[in-house]
Amino acid sequence: QVQLVESGGGLVQAGGSLRLSCAPSGRAFSFNVMGWYRQAPGKQRELVATLDSGGSTNYADSVKGRFTISRDNAKNTVLLQMNSLKPEDTAVYYCNAYHRPSGLNFWGQGTQVTVSS
């Protein structure tokens, strides 16, 4: 099937930047929507940003102006540039990909982002 492989997490000081990358492996799908979600300890998973194949974006209010999602449609990869990071951005970040014709929804294994104060 499909696996979403994430990279780019790590430890950074407040005010710093990180870039997350997500690339699918396995069966080829042209995903209609790709995005990032995050889950902090003791909290529910929440949307960070999504980007559809038409170029429309959706951001959580908490990251608007600081995070930018982009996509390479030819490679089916999605990037999340995170600037001006805050300690409250600390979470496990998950890549997500949705294929509308089949209704299939895929998740990556998650990558840890830790922002120290």
Secondary structure, 3 states (H helix, E strand, C coil): CEEEEEECCEEEECCCCEEEEEEEEECCCCCCEEEEEEECCCCCCEEEEEEECCCCEEECHHHCCCEEEEEECCCCEEEEEECCCCHHHCEEEEEEEEECCCCEEEEECCEEEEEEC
